[in-house]
Amino acid sequence: MKRRWASIIVLAIITLAVVGAAPGWAGGPKGKVVIWYDSGAAWSSFIADFNKDLAAKYPDITAEWVTQDTAQLSAKLVTAFAAKLGPDIAMGSQYRLVAPEQQFKAWADLSGKLASDPEFKEIVAGLPKVHVDAYYSGTKLWGAPQVVQSAALFVRKSWMEKLKAKVPEDWDELTALAGRFTNEDPDGNGQKDTIGYCIFGAPGVTNSAGIQFLYSGAAAGMLHPIVDPDGKPSFNTEIGREVAKAFHRWQHEKKVTSPATPTFTHKEFYEVVQAGKCGIGRVGAWNVGPWAKTAIAEDYVVIPYPPMKKGQKSYQVSWSNAIAMNGSSKAEEAAYVVFKALMSKTGQTNFYQKLTSAARTDLDWATLATKPQLAYFTKPQSYALEMAWIDTWLPVLDILSKHLNGLLADAEVDPVKALEAADKEAQVKFNEIRKK
């Protein structure tokens, strides 16, 4: 009898060991992971594939994707965390995820995992350091760049060929080429209906005159064209004043930009670009696919914004979309599994294949970026960051945009005085914000 009971006990131990080793049983991570993201139908194909792969590897984890209005994401996150109902993972523009961190310390500190988890360490090593550093608050790593974007210039290829021109290497050459694109019928239709240089010129903070100043100022050598790392307005410098003068020159003296530039946000800009009527303008990796189906098609080369003068230090503007994990998630282990899956080489590769965007620099770009226009964006540049996570950045940008819009709309406005007036107003706003 004793031998029989001993055999039963041994068999039971072996059975428990086998059961415990099975991936779908109690030993593995499990639970529902709620993900808020600020995009809509464009992500559908990626989400379907990601969920399928996740289910195959982790059958006890499900991901529930909840799309959010981009403009409302920050406010909704604050409201949700105030009620202790925040999502397990959030994905969106970096600055939209900052408010819940500032108010509630909502996001998990990933610095410990970076030190202890080789898999996460490998993920972070594949991300641009300048962007990873932007997610530190003191020693806390509260998130990571899920997508890194940068702005560049497109220049119409067939127009250059017709005019026997070359890509501009400084602002004098850019202005001259824009003039030829404006005046020499580069599309050959016999009409004066082309715009040499398409720029943003509207007030506001989204694809506005201030954003155009950011691109141009960085190219002219300003590492912090809007505010400095402490949030203080930094645009009214010697270089900044030259940028403002260039805006005035392009719009009113050389007339190489559209007369409607003061109204140009991305909507108006894209209308003329996709109609094939623009010679030079901003382009991002996200444009390449959609533009291929319009009149501009793939008739352009992609170049960096050139420096003001040849040989000068020049920066290209870059920013990131964030991914962060709830520091009080009820499904912490499952959320971390999903977080790493999204940031893995496989996850980032699949995301790029669907949306031509990623953050990792160590993907197989020779296979992924097969179009020359996309290949440009896989090459590292010297970056000036869009520092929208700083509390004064957007208010100062809004003020600068208003004054730049005024000089673009009125040839009588002195660009130096416009920048001085913007600086005076921005300094008042800075002091107001920091005294709260």
Secondary structure as UniProt FT lines:
FT   HELIX           2..21
FT   TURN            23..24
FT   TURN            26..27
FT   STRAND          31..37
FT   HELIX           41..43
FT   HELIX           44..57
FT   TURN            59..60
FT   STRAND          61..67
FT   HELIX           70..72
FT   HELIX           73..82
FT   TURN            83..84
FT   STRAND          89..93
FT   HELIX           94..97
FT   HELIX           98..104
FT   HELIX           111..116
FT   HELIX           118..125
FT   HELIX           129..132
FT   HELIX           133..135
FT   STRAND          136..137
FT   TURN            138..139
FT   STRAND          140..141
FT   STRAND          144..150
FT   STRAND          152..156
FT   HELIX           157..163
FT   HELIX           171..183
FT   TURN            186..187
FT   STRAND          195..197
FT   HELIX           209..219
FT   TURN            220..221
FT   TURN            229..230
FT   HELIX           238..248
FT   HELIX           249..253
FT   TURN            259..260
FT   HELIX           261..263
FT   HELIX           266..274
FT   TURN            275..276
FT   STRAND          278..283
FT   HELIX           285..291
FT   TURN            292..293
FT   TURN            295..298
FT   STRAND          300..303
FT   TURN            310..311
FT   STRAND          316..326
FT   TURN            327..328
FT   TURN            330..331
FT   HELIX           332..343
FT   HELIX           345..355
FT   HELIX           365..368
FT   HELIX           372..375
FT   HELIX           376..378
FT   STRAND          383..385
FT   TURN            388..389
FT   TURN            391..392
FT   HELIX           393..409
FT   TURN            411..412
FT   HELIX           415..434
//
